[in-house]
Amino acid sequence: MGLRLHDHVSTTETEYGLVVLDERTGRYWQLSSSAGLVLSTLARGASVDEAVTALTDRYDVDEARARRDIDTLLVSLRSAGLVKR
């Protein structure tokens, strides 16, 4: 599946996770390191299943919880207008 950010969206890694900036509006979001891992994984073209694996491999979270968290993150990114459909 993968995920594509709009051209007006940029990301920067920090020691606390990932910052996502909407350059049109100046709004930004601070994502946790786990959410940043998911976004980075999907933005590289990986599927949701691959993002689930990346999350469960790195963090102490079961597959069902990882999948729910990823779904929630994707809904938030879409509703904020940060990703292309």
VENBELQUI-V575966 format. One line per field, one symbol per residue. phi: phi as a letter, one per 20 degrees, with the letter a starting at -180 (. if undefined). psi: psi as a letter, one per 40 degrees, with the letter a starting at -180 (. if undefined). burial: + if it has 16 or more other C-alpha atoms within 10 Angstrom, else -. A space follows every 10 residues. Layout:
phi=???
psi=???
burial=???
This chain:
phi=.mbcfffedc cbfcfdqcdd deffdnfcce efffffffff fffeofefgf fgfgfffece befffgffff gffffffffe medee
psi=cahhiidehi ihiieebhhh hhddeeiihh iidddddddd dddeeiiddd ddddddddig iidddddddd ddddddddde fdii.
burial=--+++---+- +-----++++ ++-------+ +-++++++++ +++--+-+-+ ++++++---- -----++-++ --++--+--- -++--
